[in-house]
Amino acid sequence: MTLDQLQIFIAVAEREHVTRAADAPGLAPASVSAAVASPEREFGTKLFHRVGRGIAVTEGGKLLPDEARDLVNRAEAVKLAMREFTGLARRRLAIKASQTIVRVSEVQPIRRTPAGAPDGRDAPIAAGTKLP
């Protein structure tokens, strides 16, 4: 069973209707039906009673919603943590100043010979950089 199938199961169980459940994630009702049928085959039990155009959760299906929500919420927490981590690792700092304070032609780069530079040439270092 995949996380997508769990999310679809939750949507169908909450709405008790395949077409209404399909509207939320923008899926075709046939896709929702297939996503519900897959765990039914996997577990060997019906999770829903099909009643006319509606659908009702079976006793076996009633065991799944809380566990499914917990898994989906945990997976979302993991995704968020990783996005926050990779966002921090790639974040850049941009410093801007008003042109009324300083003209670009007046800014002189700070130059320093890097330790162990074989040719002894200066390497540009941005203004405001803390030097060792």
C-alpha beads as a LAMMPS data file, in Angstrom:
LAMMPS data file: protein, C-alpha beads

132 atoms
131 bonds

1 atom types
1 bond types

-500.0 500.0 xlo xhi
-500.0 500.0 ylo yhi
-500.0 500.0 zlo zhi

Masses

1 110.0

Atoms # bond

1 1 1 0.000 0.000 0.000
2 1 1 1.384 3.409 -0.974
3 1 1 0.987 6.783 0.698
4 1 1 -1.107 7.921 -2.275
5 1 1 -3.447 4.986 -1.754
6 1 1 -3.700 5.827 1.944
7 1 1 -4.566 9.444 1.138
8 1 1 -7.211 8.309 -1.336
9 1 1 -8.590 5.805 1.176
10 1 1 -8.916 8.611 3.755
11 1 1 -10.687 10.867 1.244
12 1 1 -13.181 8.126 0.283
13 1 1 -13.806 7.147 3.912
14 1 1 -14.438 10.786 4.911
15 1 1 -16.746 11.561 1.983
16 1 1 -18.290 8.111 1.578
17 1 1 -18.394 8.773 -2.138
18 1 1 -15.856 7.929 -4.840
19 1 1 -16.631 10.847 -7.173
20 1 1 -16.497 13.423 -4.365
21 1 1 -13.259 11.900 -3.110
22 1 1 -11.836 12.114 -6.631
23 1 1 -12.594 15.847 -6.850
24 1 1 -10.303 16.774 -3.955
25 1 1 -6.980 15.594 -5.459
26 1 1 -8.241 16.080 -9.031
27 1 1 -8.303 12.397 -9.936
28 1 1 -10.656 10.461 -12.158
29 1 1 -13.219 8.383 -10.237
30 1 1 -11.844 5.258 -11.937
31 1 1 -8.390 6.019 -10.508
32 1 1 -9.863 6.401 -7.034
33 1 1 -11.731 3.091 -7.384
34 1 1 -8.523 1.366 -8.481
35 1 1 -6.577 2.920 -5.579
36 1 1 -9.188 1.589 -3.131
37 1 1 -9.341 -1.848 -4.751
38 1 1 -5.578 -2.364 -4.509
39 1 1 -5.364 -2.502 -0.676
40 1 1 -8.546 -4.573 -0.617
41 1 1 -6.722 -7.162 -2.735
42 1 1 -3.564 -6.807 -0.645
43 1 1 -5.394 -7.331 2.674
44 1 1 -7.868 -9.850 1.291
45 1 1 -10.888 -8.002 2.697
46 1 1 -13.350 -5.371 1.561
47 1 1 -12.691 -1.946 3.056
48 1 1 -15.917 -0.464 1.659
49 1 1 -19.452 -1.599 0.899
50 1 1 -20.560 -0.248 -2.453
51 1 1 -24.123 0.979 -1.961
52 1 1 -25.675 2.381 -5.131
53 1 1 -23.672 5.499 -5.949
54 1 1 -22.415 5.743 -2.375
55 1 1 -19.846 3.850 -0.409
56 1 1 -19.720 2.861 3.277
57 1 1 -16.708 1.826 5.325
58 1 1 -16.771 -1.844 6.408
59 1 1 -15.806 -3.012 9.906
60 1 1 -12.370 -3.915 8.544
61 1 1 -12.131 -0.534 6.831
62 1 1 -12.872 1.251 10.106
63 1 1 -9.535 0.016 11.460
64 1 1 -7.596 1.866 8.783
65 1 1 -8.454 5.633 8.807
66 1 1 -6.702 6.621 12.059
67 1 1 -3.612 4.575 11.242
68 1 1 -3.621 5.892 7.672
69 1 1 -3.829 9.512 8.883
70 1 1 -0.952 8.932 11.304
71 1 1 1.230 7.495 8.520
72 1 1 0.370 10.255 6.053
73 1 1 1.004 12.960 8.671
74 1 1 4.337 11.378 9.618
75 1 1 5.387 11.176 5.960
76 1 1 4.496 14.865 5.511
77 1 1 6.554 15.732 8.605
78 1 1 9.555 13.898 7.122
79 1 1 9.145 15.742 3.795
80 1 1 8.925 19.091 5.586
81 1 1 12.017 18.361 7.673
82 1 1 14.017 17.472 4.565
83 1 1 12.785 20.549 2.670
84 1 1 13.781 22.745 5.597
85 1 1 17.189 21.096 5.781
86 1 1 17.932 21.389 2.071
87 1 1 16.555 24.935 1.996
88 1 1 18.935 25.994 4.764
89 1 1 21.844 24.236 3.115
90 1 1 21.254 26.113 -0.149
91 1 1 20.136 29.513 1.127
92 1 1 22.074 32.531 -0.139
93 1 1 22.586 35.914 1.414
94 1 1 22.139 38.986 -0.773
95 1 1 23.206 42.369 0.561
96 1 1 21.916 45.478 -1.152
97 1 1 22.495 49.163 -0.511
98 1 1 20.774 52.299 -1.679
99 1 1 22.629 54.150 -4.455
100 1 1 22.279 57.337 -2.433
101 1 1 24.609 55.872 0.203
102 1 1 27.458 54.756 -2.046
103 1 1 28.140 54.706 -5.753
104 1 1 29.403 51.470 -7.273
105 1 1 32.483 53.274 -8.643
106 1 1 33.525 54.159 -5.075
107 1 1 33.573 50.562 -3.844
108 1 1 36.997 48.980 -3.890
109 1 1 37.299 45.216 -3.550
110 1 1 39.344 43.993 -0.613
111 1 1 42.227 41.868 -1.791
112 1 1 44.322 39.453 0.157
113 1 1 46.835 36.843 -0.859
114 1 1 45.397 33.449 0.040
115 1 1 47.576 31.296 2.260
116 1 1 49.681 28.937 0.225
117 1 1 48.897 30.562 -3.138
118 1 1 51.605 29.233 -5.471
119 1 1 51.781 32.284 -7.724
120 1 1 51.339 34.886 -4.964
121 1 1 48.499 36.636 -6.821
122 1 1 45.784 38.371 -4.848
123 1 1 42.374 36.704 -4.700
124 1 1 39.286 38.937 -4.519
125 1 1 37.339 38.745 -1.281
126 1 1 33.975 40.476 -0.954
127 1 1 33.787 43.583 1.231
128 1 1 32.663 42.719 4.715
129 1 1 34.086 39.196 4.589
130 1 1 35.697 38.198 7.870
131 1 1 39.308 37.322 7.236
132 1 1 41.128 34.704 9.306

Bonds

1 1 1 2
2 1 2 3
3 1 3 4
4 1 4 5
5 1 5 6
6 1 6 7
7 1 7 8
8 1 8 9
9 1 9 10
10 1 10 11
11 1 11 12
12 1 12 13
13 1 13 14
14 1 14 15
15 1 15 16
16 1 16 17
17 1 17 18
18 1 18 19
19 1 19 20
20 1 20 21
21 1 21 22
22 1 22 23
23 1 23 24
24 1 24 25
25 1 25 26
26 1 26 27
27 1 27 28
28 1 28 29
29 1 29 30
30 1 30 31
31 1 31 32
32 1 32 33
33 1 33 34
34 1 34 35
35 1 35 36
36 1 36 37
37 1 37 38
38 1 38 39
39 1 39 40
40 1 40 41
41 1 41 42
42 1 42 43
43 1 43 44
44 1 44 45
45 1 45 46
46 1 46 47
47 1 47 48
48 1 48 49
49 1 49 50
50 1 50 51
51 1 51 52
52 1 52 53
53 1 53 54
54 1 54 55
55 1 55 56
56 1 56 57
57 1 57 58
58 1 58 59
59 1 59 60
60 1 60 61
61 1 61 62
62 1 62 63
63 1 63 64
64 1 64 65
65 1 65 66
66 1 66 67
67 1 67 68
68 1 68 69
69 1 69 70
70 1 70 71
71 1 71 72
72 1 72 73
73 1 73 74
74 1 74 75
75 1 75 76
76 1 76 77
77 1 77 78
78 1 78 79
79 1 79 80
80 1 80 81
81 1 81 82
82 1 82 83
83 1 83 84
84 1 84 85
85 1 85 86
86 1 86 87
87 1 87 88
88 1 88 89
89 1 89 90
90 1 90 91
91 1 91 92
92 1 92 93
93 1 93 94
94 1 94 95
95 1 95 96
96 1 96 97
97 1 97 98
98 1 98 99
99 1 99 100
100 1 100 101
101 1 101 102
102 1 102 103
103 1 103 104
104 1 104 105
105 1 105 106
106 1 106 107
107 1 107 108
108 1 108 109
109 1 109 110
110 1 110 111
111 1 111 112
112 1 112 113
113 1 113 114
114 1 114 115
115 1 115 116
116 1 116 117
117 1 117 118
118 1 118 119
119 1 119 120
120 1 120 121
121 1 121 122
122 1 122 123
123 1 123 124
124 1 124 125
125 1 125 126
126 1 126 127
127 1 127 128
128 1 128 129
129 1 129 130
130 1 130 131
131 1 131 132
